[in-house]
Amino acid sequence: MFEMKRGEDGTIVLRGRLDAVQAELLIDVFRRISTSCTIDLRELDYISSAGLGILFATHKRLVDSGGALRLVNLKPHIRELFGIGGFDKIFELE
């Protein structure tokens, strides 16, 4: 199961398993992000390479336009995945 919601402060909260099928559903939502944004991964249990690709594409687009994509509250195994892939050097992780 996967769910995405917006927090009261505008933060996007991802919950569950972000696999390739779910990533396809997020593409349009993430393409509409046009300003700096925070993504809360506290409730994310799994992310596939497709999910990472969407986050990376969004990050690159925002940085190219002067913005940023900040990822917060990563679970240890998700943070480790970002480290293995070198994404911890690309993203602002908190």
PDB file of N, CA, C and O in Angstrom, chain B, residues numbered from 101:
ATOM      1  N   MET B 101       0.832  -1.182   0.000  1.00  0.00           N
ATOM      2  CA  MET B 101       0.000   0.000   0.000  1.00  0.00           C
ATOM      3  C   MET B 101       0.876   1.244   0.000  1.00  0.00           C
ATOM      4  O   MET B 101       1.943   1.262   0.614  1.00  0.00           O
ATOM      5  N   PHE B 102       0.423   2.276  -0.686  1.00  0.00           N
ATOM      6  CA  PHE B 102       1.147   3.535  -0.757  1.00  0.00           C
ATOM      7  C   PHE B 102       0.154   4.678  -0.637  1.00  0.00           C
ATOM      8  O   PHE B 102      -0.973   4.602  -1.126  1.00  0.00           O
ATOM      9  N   GLU B 103       0.596   5.736   0.024  1.00  0.00           N
ATOM     10  CA  GLU B 103      -0.246   6.926   0.187  1.00  0.00           C
ATOM     11  C   GLU B 103       0.643   8.151   0.180  1.00  0.00           C
ATOM     12  O   GLU B 103       1.757   8.132   0.702  1.00  0.00           O
ATOM     13  N   MET B 104       0.136   9.212  -0.417  1.00  0.00           N
ATOM     14  CA  MET B 104       0.806  10.498  -0.392  1.00  0.00           C
ATOM     15  C   MET B 104      -0.193  11.535   0.107  1.00  0.00           C
ATOM     16  O   MET B 104      -1.345  11.561  -0.327  1.00  0.00           O
ATOM     17  N   LYS B 105       0.259  12.389   1.020  1.00  0.00           N
ATOM     18  CA  LYS B 105      -0.623  13.450   1.499  1.00  0.00           C
ATOM     19  C   LYS B 105       0.196  14.702   1.733  1.00  0.00           C
ATOM     20  O   LYS B 105       1.420  14.641   1.850  1.00  0.00           O
ATOM     21  N   ARG B 106      -0.470  15.821   1.800  1.00  0.00           N
ATOM     22  CA  ARG B 106       0.176  17.094   2.100  1.00  0.00           C
ATOM     23  C   ARG B 106      -0.070  17.441   3.547  1.00  0.00           C
ATOM     24  O   ARG B 106      -1.203  17.403   4.029  1.00  0.00           O
ATOM     25  N   GLY B 107       1.011  17.782   4.240  1.00  0.00           N
ATOM     26  CA  GLY B 107       0.881  18.242   5.610  1.00  0.00           C
ATOM     27  C   GLY B 107       0.369  19.666   5.636  1.00  0.00           C
ATOM     28  O   GLY B 107       0.312  20.329   4.601  1.00  0.00           O
ATOM     29  N   GLU B 108      -0.004  20.138   6.810  1.00  0.00           N
ATOM     30  CA  GLU B 108      -0.527  21.490   6.956  1.00  0.00           C
ATOM     31  C   GLU B 108       0.486  22.543   6.529  1.00  0.00           C
ATOM     32  O   GLU B 108       0.107  23.621   6.072  1.00  0.00           O
ATOM     33  N   ASP B 109       1.775  22.236   6.674  1.00  0.00           N
ATOM     34  CA  ASP B 109       2.818  23.192   6.309  1.00  0.00           C
ATOM     35  C   ASP B 109       3.259  23.052   4.851  1.00  0.00           C
ATOM     36  O   ASP B 109       4.222  23.700   4.441  1.00  0.00           O
ATOM     37  N   GLY B 110       2.571  22.214   4.057  1.00  0.00           N
ATOM     38  CA  GLY B 110       2.908  22.024   2.654  1.00  0.00           C
ATOM     39  C   GLY B 110       3.858  20.874   2.399  1.00  0.00           C
ATOM     40  O   GLY B 110       4.106  20.519   1.247  1.00  0.00           O
ATOM     41  N   THR B 111       4.397  20.284   3.460  1.00  0.00           N
ATOM     42  CA  THR B 111       5.282  19.140   3.315  1.00  0.00           C
ATOM     43  C   THR B 111       4.517  17.980   2.685  1.00  0.00           C
ATOM     44  O   THR B 111       3.361  17.730   3.026  1.00  0.00           O
ATOM     45  N   ILE B 112       5.168  17.279   1.769  1.00  0.00           N
ATOM     46  CA  ILE B 112       4.574  16.084   1.176  1.00  0.00           C
ATOM     47  C   ILE B 112       5.023  14.891   2.008  1.00  0.00           C
ATOM     48  O   ILE B 112       6.219  14.681   2.210  1.00  0.00           O
ATOM     49  N   VAL B 113       4.062  14.112   2.487  1.00  0.00           N
ATOM     50  CA  VAL B 113       4.344  12.946   3.311  1.00  0.00           C
ATOM     51  C   VAL B 113       4.077  11.694   2.481  1.00  0.00           C
ATOM     52  O   VAL B 113       2.983  11.508   1.947  1.00  0.00           O
ATOM     53  N   LEU B 114       5.099  10.835   2.381  1.00  0.00           N
ATOM     54  CA  LEU B 114       4.961   9.577   1.659  1.00  0.00           C
ATOM     55  C   LEU B 114       4.853   8.449   2.670  1.00  0.00           C
ATOM     56  O   LEU B 114       5.599   8.415   3.648  1.00  0.00           O
ATOM     57  N   ARG B 115       3.921   7.519   2.436  1.00  0.00           N
ATOM     58  CA  ARG B 115       3.677   6.416   3.378  1.00  0.00           C
ATOM     59  C   ARG B 115       3.577   5.096   2.614  1.00  0.00           C
ATOM     60  O   ARG B 115       2.938   5.014   1.565  1.00  0.00           O
ATOM     61  N   GLY B 116       4.220   4.073   3.160  1.00  0.00           N
ATOM     62  CA  GLY B 116       4.080   2.730   2.609  1.00  0.00           C
ATOM     63  C   GLY B 116       5.226   2.338   1.706  1.00  0.00           C
ATOM     64  O   GLY B 116       6.393   2.585   2.011  1.00  0.00           O
ATOM     65  N   ARG B 117       4.873   1.717   0.577  1.00  0.00           N
ATOM     66  CA  ARG B 117       5.861   1.185  -0.363  1.00  0.00           C
ATOM     67  C   ARG B 117       5.773   1.931  -1.688  1.00  0.00           C
ATOM     68  O   ARG B 117       4.759   1.864  -2.381  1.00  0.00           O
ATOM     69  N   LEU B 118       6.835   2.638  -2.031  1.00  0.00           N
ATOM     70  CA  LEU B 118       6.896   3.375  -3.297  1.00  0.00           C
ATOM     71  C   LEU B 118       7.626   2.502  -4.315  1.00  0.00           C
ATOM     72  O   LEU B 118       8.845   2.582  -4.470  1.00  0.00           O
ATOM     73  N   ASP B 119       6.846   1.666  -5.007  1.00  0.00           N
ATOM     74  CA  ASP B 119       7.421   0.778  -6.006  1.00  0.00           C
ATOM     75  C   ASP B 119       7.192   1.377  -7.393  1.00  0.00           C
ATOM     76  O   ASP B 119       6.701   2.500  -7.512  1.00  0.00           O
ATOM     77  N   ALA B 120       7.543   0.637  -8.433  1.00  0.00           N
ATOM     78  CA  ALA B 120       7.454   1.148  -9.801  1.00  0.00           C
ATOM     79  C   ALA B 120       6.027   1.516 -10.194  1.00  0.00           C
ATOM     80  O   ALA B 120       5.816   2.519 -10.876  1.00  0.00           O
ATOM     81  N   VAL B 121       5.049   0.725  -9.776  1.00  0.00           N
ATOM     82  CA  VAL B 121       3.649   1.016 -10.108  1.00  0.00           C
ATOM     83  C   VAL B 121       3.214   2.324  -9.452  1.00  0.00           C
ATOM     84  O   VAL B 121       2.610   3.177 -10.102  1.00  0.00           O
ATOM     85  N   GLN B 122       3.519   2.478  -8.177  1.00  0.00           N
ATOM     86  CA  GLN B 122       3.140   3.693  -7.460  1.00  0.00           C
ATOM     87  C   GLN B 122       3.901   4.909  -7.995  1.00  0.00           C
ATOM     88  O   GLN B 122       3.359   6.013  -8.053  1.00  0.00           O
ATOM     89  N   ALA B 123       5.154   4.695  -8.382  1.00  0.00           N
ATOM     90  CA  ALA B 123       5.971   5.793  -8.911  1.00  0.00           C
ATOM     91  C   ALA B 123       5.323   6.381 -10.162  1.00  0.00           C
ATOM     92  O   ALA B 123       5.343   7.595 -10.361  1.00  0.00           O
ATOM     93  N   GLU B 124       4.754   5.526 -10.997  1.00  0.00           N
ATOM     94  CA  GLU B 124       4.070   6.015 -12.202  1.00  0.00           C
ATOM     95  C   GLU B 124       2.930   6.964 -11.844  1.00  0.00           C
ATOM     96  O   GLU B 124       2.668   7.927 -12.565  1.00  0.00           O
ATOM     97  N   LEU B 125       2.257   6.691 -10.737  1.00  0.00           N
ATOM     98  CA  LEU B 125       1.148   7.540 -10.298  1.00  0.00           C
ATOM     99  C   LEU B 125       1.635   8.886  -9.771  1.00  0.00           C
ATOM    100  O   LEU B 125       0.895   9.869  -9.797  1.00  0.00           O
ATOM    101  N   LEU B 126       2.880   8.933  -9.291  1.00  0.00           N
ATOM    102  CA  LEU B 126       3.431  10.160  -8.717  1.00  0.00           C
ATOM    103  C   LEU B 126       4.029  11.111  -9.746  1.00  0.00           C
ATOM    104  O   LEU B 126       4.205  12.296  -9.463  1.00  0.00           O
ATOM    105  N   ILE B 127       4.338  10.613 -10.918  1.00  0.00           N
ATOM    106  CA  ILE B 127       5.044  11.437 -11.905  1.00  0.00           C
ATOM    107  C   ILE B 127       4.341  12.771 -12.127  1.00  0.00           C
ATOM    108  O   ILE B 127       4.980  13.821 -12.054  1.00  0.00           O
ATOM    109  N   ASP B 128       3.043  12.749 -12.395  1.00  0.00           N
ATOM    110  CA  ASP B 128       2.322  13.996 -12.663  1.00  0.00           C
ATOM    111  C   ASP B 128       2.301  14.923 -11.454  1.00  0.00           C
ATOM    112  O   ASP B 128       2.430  16.138 -11.599  1.00  0.00           O
ATOM    113  N   VAL B 129       2.140  14.357 -10.271  1.00  0.00           N
ATOM    114  CA  VAL B 129       2.120  15.168  -9.046  1.00  0.00           C
ATOM    115  C   VAL B 129       3.458  15.870  -8.861  1.00  0.00           C
ATOM    116  O   VAL B 129       3.496  17.069  -8.582  1.00  0.00           O
ATOM    117  N   PHE B 130       4.546  15.142  -9.012  1.00  0.00           N
ATOM    118  CA  PHE B 130       5.870  15.707  -8.778  1.00  0.00           C
ATOM    119  C   PHE B 130       6.280  16.670  -9.893  1.00  0.00           C
ATOM    120  O   PHE B 130       7.068  17.585  -9.649  1.00  0.00           O
ATOM    121  N   ARG B 131       5.770  16.487 -11.093  1.00  0.00           N
ATOM    122  CA  ARG B 131       6.061  17.442 -12.177  1.00  0.00           C
ATOM    123  C   ARG B 131       5.450  18.804 -11.897  1.00  0.00           C
ATOM    124  O   ARG B 131       5.931  19.819 -12.401  1.00  0.00           O
ATOM    125  N   ARG B 132       4.398  18.833 -11.100  1.00  0.00           N
ATOM    126  CA  ARG B 132       3.724  20.097 -10.779  1.00  0.00           C
ATOM    127  C   ARG B 132       4.409  20.859  -9.648  1.00  0.00           C
ATOM    128  O   ARG B 132       4.057  22.009  -9.388  1.00  0.00           O
ATOM    129  N   ILE B 133       5.368  20.252  -8.979  1.00  0.00           N
ATOM    130  CA  ILE B 133       6.099  20.956  -7.922  1.00  0.00           C
ATOM    131  C   ILE B 133       7.023  21.966  -8.595  1.00  0.00           C
ATOM    132  O   ILE B 133       7.895  21.591  -9.379  1.00  0.00           O
ATOM    133  N   SER B 134       6.832  23.236  -8.288  1.00  0.00           N
ATOM    134  CA  SER B 134       7.604  24.267  -8.984  1.00  0.00           C
ATOM    135  C   SER B 134       8.462  25.119  -8.047  1.00  0.00           C
ATOM    136  O   SER B 134       9.251  25.943  -8.509  1.00  0.00           O
ATOM    137  N   THR B 135       8.315  24.929  -6.760  1.00  0.00           N
ATOM    138  CA  THR B 135       9.113  25.685  -5.798  1.00  0.00           C
ATOM    139  C   THR B 135       9.751  24.708  -4.816  1.00  0.00           C
ATOM    140  O   THR B 135       9.401  23.528  -4.785  1.00  0.00           O
ATOM    141  N   SER B 136      10.677  25.203  -4.025  1.00  0.00           N
ATOM    142  CA  SER B 136      11.342  24.351  -3.033  1.00  0.00           C
ATOM    143  C   SER B 136      10.300  23.590  -2.228  1.00  0.00           C
ATOM    144  O   SER B 136       9.228  24.107  -1.913  1.00  0.00           O
ATOM    145  N   CYS B 137      10.638  22.364  -1.909  1.00  0.00           N
ATOM    146  CA  CYS B 137       9.661  21.481  -1.286  1.00  0.00           C
ATOM    147  C   CYS B 137      10.354  20.535  -0.313  1.00  0.00           C
ATOM    148  O   CYS B 137      11.511  20.164  -0.507  1.00  0.00           O
ATOM    149  N   THR B 138       9.636  20.155   0.728  1.00  0.00           N
ATOM    150  CA  THR B 138      10.118  19.159   1.683  1.00  0.00           C
ATOM    151  C   THR B 138       9.283  17.898   1.545  1.00  0.00           C
ATOM    152  O   THR B 138       8.053  17.947   1.511  1.00  0.00           O
ATOM    153  N   ILE B 139       9.977  16.762   1.467  1.00  0.00           N
ATOM    154  CA  ILE B 139       9.326  15.464   1.398  1.00  0.00           C
ATOM    155  C   ILE B 139       9.648  14.729   2.694  1.00  0.00           C
ATOM    156  O   ILE B 139      10.817  14.509   3.013  1.00  0.00           O
ATOM    157  N   ASP B 140       8.620  14.352   3.437  1.00  0.00           N
ATOM    158  CA  ASP B 140       8.783  13.629   4.696  1.00  0.00           C
ATOM    159  C   ASP B 140       8.664  12.128   4.422  1.00  0.00           C
ATOM    160  O   ASP B 140       7.621  11.647   3.979  1.00  0.00           O
ATOM    161  N   LEU B 141       9.746  11.401   4.692  1.00  0.00           N
ATOM    162  CA  LEU B 141       9.787   9.961   4.423  1.00  0.00           C
ATOM    163  C   LEU B 141       9.653   9.124   5.691  1.00  0.00           C
ATOM    164  O   LEU B 141       9.960   7.932   5.676  1.00  0.00           O
ATOM    165  N   ARG B 142       9.208   9.717   6.764  1.00  0.00           N
ATOM    166  CA  ARG B 142       9.073   9.026   8.051  1.00  0.00           C
ATOM    167  C   ARG B 142       8.259   7.743   7.958  1.00  0.00           C
ATOM    168  O   ARG B 142       8.563   6.765   8.641  1.00  0.00           O
ATOM    169  N   GLU B 143       7.245   7.740   7.132  1.00  0.00           N
ATOM    170  CA  GLU B 143       6.351   6.590   7.040  1.00  0.00           C
ATOM    171  C   GLU B 143       6.593   5.751   5.782  1.00  0.00           C
ATOM    172  O   GLU B 143       5.802   4.863   5.464  1.00  0.00           O
ATOM    173  N   LEU B 144       7.689   6.036   5.069  1.00  0.00           N
ATOM    174  CA  LEU B 144       8.018   5.274   3.867  1.00  0.00           C
ATOM    175  C   LEU B 144       8.811   4.034   4.259  1.00  0.00           C
ATOM    176  O   LEU B 144       9.853   4.135   4.906  1.00  0.00           O
ATOM    177  N   ASP B 145       8.314   2.866   3.866  1.00  0.00           N
ATOM    178  CA  ASP B 145       8.956   1.606   4.220  1.00  0.00           C
ATOM    179  C   ASP B 145       9.864   1.073   3.119  1.00  0.00           C
ATOM    180  O   ASP B 145      10.787   0.306   3.394  1.00  0.00           O
ATOM    181  N   TYR B 146       9.611   1.472   1.876  1.00  0.00           N
ATOM    182  CA  TYR B 146      10.357   0.936   0.732  1.00  0.00           C
ATOM    183  C   TYR B 146      10.324   1.959  -0.385  1.00  0.00           C
ATOM    184  O   TYR B 146       9.317   2.638  -0.582  1.00  0.00           O
ATOM    185  N   ILE B 147      11.433   2.072  -1.125  1.00  0.00           N
ATOM    186  CA  ILE B 147      11.458   2.900  -2.320  1.00  0.00           C
ATOM    187  C   ILE B 147      12.240   2.158  -3.398  1.00  0.00           C
ATOM    188  O   ILE B 147      13.356   1.695  -3.161  1.00  0.00           O
ATOM    189  N   SER B 148      11.646   2.052  -4.577  1.00  0.00           N
ATOM    190  CA  SER B 148      12.290   1.362  -5.694  1.00  0.00           C
ATOM    191  C   SER B 148      13.169   2.351  -6.464  1.00  0.00           C
ATOM    192  O   SER B 148      13.178   3.549  -6.180  1.00  0.00           O
ATOM    193  N   SER B 149      13.894   1.830  -7.429  1.00  0.00           N
ATOM    194  CA  SER B 149      14.716   2.703  -8.269  1.00  0.00           C
ATOM    195  C   SER B 149      13.832   3.682  -9.042  1.00  0.00           C
ATOM    196  O   SER B 149      14.256   4.804  -9.317  1.00  0.00           O
ATOM    197  N   ALA B 150      12.625   3.280  -9.392  1.00  0.00           N
ATOM    198  CA  ALA B 150      11.697   4.192 -10.078  1.00  0.00           C
ATOM    199  C   ALA B 150      11.324   5.360  -9.172  1.00  0.00           C
ATOM    200  O   ALA B 150      11.256   6.502  -9.626  1.00  0.00           O
ATOM    201  N   GLY B 151      11.085   5.080  -7.899  1.00  0.00           N
ATOM    202  CA  GLY B 151      10.786   6.143  -6.936  1.00  0.00           C
ATOM    203  C   GLY B 151      11.971   7.077  -6.752  1.00  0.00           C
ATOM    204  O   GLY B 151      11.808   8.296  -6.698  1.00  0.00           O
ATOM    205  N   LEU B 152      13.170   6.498  -6.656  1.00  0.00           N
ATOM    206  CA  LEU B 152      14.376   7.314  -6.561  1.00  0.00           C
ATOM    207  C   LEU B 152      14.537   8.189  -7.791  1.00  0.00           C
ATOM    208  O   LEU B 152      14.947   9.346  -7.690  1.00  0.00           O
ATOM    209  N   GLY B 153      14.213   7.637  -8.947  1.00  0.00           N
ATOM    210  CA  GLY B 153      14.320   8.393 -10.193  1.00  0.00           C
ATOM    211  C   GLY B 153      13.408   9.605 -10.214  1.00  0.00           C
ATOM    212  O   GLY B 153      13.800  10.670 -10.691  1.00  0.00           O
ATOM    213  N   ILE B 154      12.193   9.454  -9.701  1.00  0.00           N
ATOM    214  CA  ILE B 154      11.259  10.582  -9.651  1.00  0.00           C
ATOM    215  C   ILE B 154      11.781  11.657  -8.702  1.00  0.00           C
ATOM    216  O   ILE B 154      11.730  12.845  -9.018  1.00  0.00           O
ATOM    217  N   LEU B 155      12.282  11.243  -7.543  1.00  0.00           N
ATOM    218  CA  LEU B 155      12.839  12.221  -6.599  1.00  0.00           C
ATOM    219  C   LEU B 155      14.028  12.936  -7.217  1.00  0.00           C
ATOM    220  O   LEU B 155      14.160  14.152  -7.076  1.00  0.00           O
ATOM    221  N   PHE B 156      14.900  12.196  -7.902  1.00  0.00           N
ATOM    222  CA  PHE B 156      16.084  12.786  -8.516  1.00  0.00           C
ATOM    223  C   PHE B 156      15.700  13.776  -9.618  1.00  0.00           C
ATOM    224  O   PHE B 156      16.246  14.878  -9.681  1.00  0.00           O
ATOM    225  N   ALA B 157      14.765  13.387 -10.484  1.00  0.00           N
ATOM    226  CA  ALA B 157      14.331  14.275 -11.572  1.00  0.00           C
ATOM    227  C   ALA B 157      13.707  15.555 -11.015  1.00  0.00           C
ATOM    228  O   ALA B 157      13.942  16.646 -11.535  1.00  0.00           O
ATOM    229  N   THR B 158      12.920  15.413  -9.967  1.00  0.00           N
ATOM    230  CA  THR B 158      12.296  16.584  -9.342  1.00  0.00           C
ATOM    231  C   THR B 158      13.361  17.476  -8.721  1.00  0.00           C
ATOM    232  O   THR B 158      13.324  18.697  -8.875  1.00  0.00           O
ATOM    233  N   HIS B 159      14.303  16.869  -8.026  1.00  0.00           N
ATOM    234  CA  HIS B 159      15.404  17.615  -7.410  1.00  0.00           C
ATOM    235  C   HIS B 159      16.178  18.395  -8.474  1.00  0.00           C
ATOM    236  O   HIS B 159      16.424  19.589  -8.310  1.00  0.00           O
ATOM    237  N   LYS B 160      16.559  17.728  -9.556  1.00  0.00           N
ATOM    238  CA  LYS B 160      17.345  18.370 -10.609  1.00  0.00           C
ATOM    239  C   LYS B 160      16.578  19.547 -11.213  1.00  0.00           C
ATOM    240  O   LYS B 160      17.144  20.621 -11.417  1.00  0.00           O
ATOM    241  N   ARG B 161      15.307  19.345 -11.494  1.00  0.00           N
ATOM    242  CA  ARG B 161      14.494  20.415 -12.072  1.00  0.00           C
ATOM    243  C   ARG B 161      14.405  21.605 -11.126  1.00  0.00           C
ATOM    244  O   ARG B 161      14.529  22.752 -11.556  1.00  0.00           O
ATOM    245  N   LEU B 162      14.189  21.338  -9.835  1.00  0.00           N
ATOM    246  CA  LEU B 162      14.082  22.426  -8.862  1.00  0.00           C
ATOM    247  C   LEU B 162      15.407  23.160  -8.686  1.00  0.00           C
ATOM    248  O   LEU B 162      15.427  24.390  -8.636  1.00  0.00           O
ATOM    249  N   VAL B 163      16.511  22.424  -8.593  1.00  0.00           N
ATOM    250  CA  VAL B 163      17.825  23.053  -8.442  1.00  0.00           C
ATOM    251  C   VAL B 163      18.144  23.910  -9.658  1.00  0.00           C
ATOM    252  O   VAL B 163      18.674  25.011  -9.514  1.00  0.00           O
ATOM    253  N   ASP B 164      17.831  23.424 -10.847  1.00  0.00           N
ATOM    254  CA  ASP B 164      18.088  24.181 -12.081  1.00  0.00           C
ATOM    255  C   ASP B 164      17.313  25.496 -12.114  1.00  0.00           C
ATOM    256  O   ASP B 164      17.715  26.440 -12.793  1.00  0.00           O
ATOM    257  N   SER B 165      16.201  25.555 -11.379  1.00  0.00           N
ATOM    258  CA  SER B 165      15.403  26.790 -11.349  1.00  0.00           C
ATOM    259  C   SER B 165      15.608  27.579 -10.053  1.00  0.00           C
ATOM    260  O   SER B 165      14.853  28.505  -9.758  1.00  0.00           O
ATOM    261  N   GLY B 166      16.636  27.203  -9.280  1.00  0.00           N
ATOM    262  CA  GLY B 166      16.958  27.948  -8.060  1.00  0.00           C
ATOM    263  C   GLY B 166      16.284  27.432  -6.802  1.00  0.00           C
ATOM    264  O   GLY B 166      16.388  28.061  -5.749  1.00  0.00           O
ATOM    265  N   GLY B 167      15.602  26.312  -6.884  1.00  0.00           N
ATOM    266  CA  GLY B 167      14.910  25.756  -5.729  1.00  0.00           C
ATOM    267  C   GLY B 167      15.674  24.579  -5.131  1.00  0.00           C
ATOM    268  O   GLY B 167      16.856  24.377  -5.412  1.00  0.00           O
ATOM    269  N   ALA B 168      14.981  23.817  -4.312  1.00  0.00           N
ATOM    270  CA  ALA B 168      15.595  22.658  -3.668  1.00  0.00           C
ATOM    271  C   ALA B 168      14.517  21.651  -3.293  1.00  0.00           C
ATOM    272  O   ALA B 168      13.349  21.995  -3.108  1.00  0.00           O
ATOM    273  N   LEU B 169      14.941  20.412  -3.188  1.00  0.00           N
ATOM    274  CA  LEU B 169      14.079  19.346  -2.694  1.00  0.00           C
ATOM    275  C   LEU B 169      14.753  18.783  -1.458  1.00  0.00           C
ATOM    276  O   LEU B 169      15.844  18.218  -1.540  1.00  0.00           O
ATOM    277  N   ARG B 170      14.112  18.936  -0.327  1.00  0.00           N
ATOM    278  CA  ARG B 170      14.668  18.484   0.947  1.00  0.00           C
ATOM    279  C   ARG B 170      13.938  17.227   1.391  1.00  0.00           C
ATOM    280  O   ARG B 170      12.708  17.186   1.393  1.00  0.00           O
ATOM    281  N   LEU B 171      14.695  16.200   1.769  1.00  0.00           N
ATOM    282  CA  LEU B 171      14.118  14.948   2.237  1.00  0.00           C
ATOM    283  C   LEU B 171      14.385  14.828   3.729  1.00  0.00           C
ATOM    284  O   LEU B 171      15.525  14.954   4.175  1.00  0.00           O
ATOM    285  N   VAL B 172      13.328  14.585   4.500  1.00  0.00           N
ATOM    286  CA  VAL B 172      13.477  14.532   5.956  1.00  0.00           C
ATOM    287  C   VAL B 172      12.935  13.229   6.512  1.00  0.00           C
ATOM    288  O   VAL B 172      12.113  12.558   5.887  1.00  0.00           O
ATOM    289  N   ASN B 173      13.415  12.885   7.707  1.00  0.00           N
ATOM    290  CA  ASN B 173      12.917  11.756   8.488  1.00  0.00           C
ATOM    291  C   ASN B 173      13.039  10.411   7.766  1.00  0.00           C
ATOM    292  O   ASN B 173      12.094   9.621   7.757  1.00  0.00           O
ATOM    293  N   LEU B 174      14.187  10.156   7.171  1.00  0.00           N
ATOM    294  CA  LEU B 174      14.414   8.876   6.505  1.00  0.00           C
ATOM    295  C   LEU B 174      14.654   7.798   7.549  1.00  0.00           C
ATOM    296  O   LEU B 174      15.403   8.004   8.504  1.00  0.00           O
ATOM    297  N   LYS B 175      14.016   6.650   7.363  1.00  0.00           N
ATOM    298  CA  LYS B 175      14.291   5.503   8.217  1.00  0.00           C
ATOM    299  C   LYS B 175      15.712   5.024   7.925  1.00  0.00           C
ATOM    300  O   LYS B 175      16.222   5.254   6.829  1.00  0.00           O
ATOM    301  N   PRO B 176      16.355   4.368   8.878  1.00  0.00           N
ATOM    302  CA  PRO B 176      17.752   3.950   8.676  1.00  0.00           C
ATOM    303  C   PRO B 176      17.989   3.144   7.402  1.00  0.00           C
ATOM    304  O   PRO B 176      18.985   3.373   6.716  1.00  0.00           O
ATOM    305  N   HIS B 177      17.107   2.212   7.069  1.00  0.00           N
ATOM    306  CA  HIS B 177      17.342   1.398   5.874  1.00  0.00           C
ATOM    307  C   HIS B 177      17.141   2.196   4.581  1.00  0.00           C
ATOM    308  O   HIS B 177      17.765   1.890   3.565  1.00  0.00           O
ATOM    309  N   ILE B 178      16.279   3.213   4.613  1.00  0.00           N
ATOM    310  CA  ILE B 178      16.102   4.088   3.452  1.00  0.00           C
ATOM    311  C   ILE B 178      17.328   5.002   3.323  1.00  0.00           C
ATOM    312  O   ILE B 178      17.830   5.209   2.218  1.00  0.00           O
ATOM    313  N   ARG B 179      17.801   5.540   4.424  1.00  0.00           N
ATOM    314  CA  ARG B 179      19.008   6.382   4.414  1.00  0.00           C
ATOM    315  C   ARG B 179      20.203   5.586   3.895  1.00  0.00           C
ATOM    316  O   ARG B 179      21.023   6.108   3.140  1.00  0.00           O
ATOM    317  N   GLU B 180      20.298   4.320   4.303  1.00  0.00           N
ATOM    318  CA  GLU B 180      21.397   3.472   3.841  1.00  0.00           C
ATOM    319  C   GLU B 180      21.330   3.282   2.322  1.00  0.00           C
ATOM    320  O   GLU B 180      22.358   3.304   1.644  1.00  0.00           O
ATOM    321  N   LEU B 181      20.128   3.098   1.797  1.00  0.00           N
ATOM    322  CA  LEU B 181      19.948   2.963   0.360  1.00  0.00           C
ATOM    323  C   LEU B 181      20.417   4.230  -0.366  1.00  0.00           C
ATOM    324  O   LEU B 181      21.079   4.146  -1.401  1.00  0.00           O
ATOM    325  N   PHE B 182      20.077   5.385   0.172  1.00  0.00           N
ATOM    326  CA  PHE B 182      20.524   6.641  -0.423  1.00  0.00           C
ATOM    327  C   PHE B 182      22.052   6.728  -0.402  1.00  0.00           C
ATOM    328  O   PHE B 182      22.661   7.220  -1.352  1.00  0.00           O
ATOM    329  N   GLY B 183      22.665   6.252   0.676  1.00  0.00           N
ATOM    330  CA  GLY B 183      24.119   6.255   0.774  1.00  0.00           C
ATOM    331  C   GLY B 183      24.763   5.326  -0.230  1.00  0.00           C
ATOM    332  O   GLY B 183      25.748   5.693  -0.869  1.00  0.00           O
ATOM    333  N   ILE B 184      24.225   4.131  -0.380  1.00  0.00           N
ATOM    334  CA  ILE B 184      24.770   3.149  -1.316  1.00  0.00           C
ATOM    335  C   ILE B 184      24.727   3.690  -2.743  1.00  0.00           C
ATOM    336  O   ILE B 184      25.669   3.500  -3.513  1.00  0.00           O
ATOM    337  N   GLY B 185      23.647   4.355  -3.088  1.00  0.00           N
ATOM    338  CA  GLY B 185      23.491   4.896  -4.439  1.00  0.00           C
ATOM    339  C   GLY B 185      24.157   6.244  -4.652  1.00  0.00           C
ATOM    340  O   GLY B 185      24.150   6.768  -5.766  1.00  0.00           O
ATOM    341  N   GLY B 186      24.737   6.816  -3.590  1.00  0.00           N
ATOM    342  CA  GLY B 186      25.372   8.129  -3.704  1.00  0.00           C
ATOM    343  C   GLY B 186      24.392   9.287  -3.669  1.00  0.00           C
ATOM    344  O   GLY B 186      24.784  10.441  -3.842  1.00  0.00           O
ATOM    345  N   PHE B 187      23.128   8.990  -3.447  1.00  0.00           N
ATOM    346  CA  PHE B 187      22.120  10.051  -3.404  1.00  0.00           C
ATOM    347  C   PHE B 187      22.266  10.939  -2.168  1.00  0.00           C
ATOM    348  O   PHE B 187      21.759  12.061  -2.144  1.00  0.00           O
ATOM    349  N   ASP B 188      22.949  10.443  -1.157  1.00  0.00           N
ATOM    350  CA  ASP B 188      23.163  11.257   0.047  1.00  0.00           C
ATOM    351  C   ASP B 188      24.082  12.441  -0.240  1.00  0.00           C
ATOM    352  O   ASP B 188      24.141  13.380   0.554  1.00  0.00           O
ATOM    353  N   LYS B 189      24.794  12.410  -1.351  1.00  0.00           N
ATOM    354  CA  LYS B 189      25.660  13.514  -1.753  1.00  0.00           C
ATOM    355  C   LYS B 189      24.904  14.510  -2.642  1.00  0.00           C
ATOM    356  O   LYS B 189      25.362  15.633  -2.856  1.00  0.00           O
ATOM    357  N   ILE B 190      23.757  14.093  -3.151  1.00  0.00           N
ATOM    358  CA  ILE B 190      22.978  14.905  -4.066  1.00  0.00           C
ATOM    359  C   ILE B 190      21.840  15.643  -3.360  1.00  0.00           C
ATOM    360  O   ILE B 190      21.618  16.834  -3.576  1.00  0.00           O
ATOM    361  N   PHE B 191      21.130  14.902  -2.516  1.00  0.00           N
ATOM    362  CA  PHE B 191      19.975  15.455  -1.825  1.00  0.00           C
ATOM    363  C   PHE B 191      20.348  16.088  -0.503  1.00  0.00           C
ATOM    364  O   PHE B 191      21.348  15.727   0.117  1.00  0.00           O
ATOM    365  N   GLU B 192      19.533  17.033  -0.081  1.00  0.00           N
ATOM    366  CA  GLU B 192      19.623  17.560   1.278  1.00  0.00           C
ATOM    367  C   GLU B 192      18.804  16.617   2.160  1.00  0.00           C
ATOM    368  O   GLU B 192      17.575  16.610   2.100  1.00  0.00           O
ATOM    369  N   LEU B 193      19.497  15.821   2.980  1.00  0.00           N
ATOM    370  CA  LEU B 193      18.826  14.838   3.842  1.00  0.00           C
ATOM    371  C   LEU B 193      18.862  15.305   5.280  1.00  0.00           C
ATOM    372  O   LEU B 193      19.891  15.780   5.762  1.00  0.00           O
ATOM    373  N   GLU B 194      17.768  15.174   5.947  1.00  0.00           N
ATOM    374  CA  GLU B 194      17.710  15.521   7.381  1.00  0.00           C
ATOM    375  C   GLU B 194      17.016  14.404   8.134  1.00  0.00           C
ATOM    376  O   GLU B 194      16.858  14.486   9.352  1.00  0.00           O
TER     377      GLU B 194
END
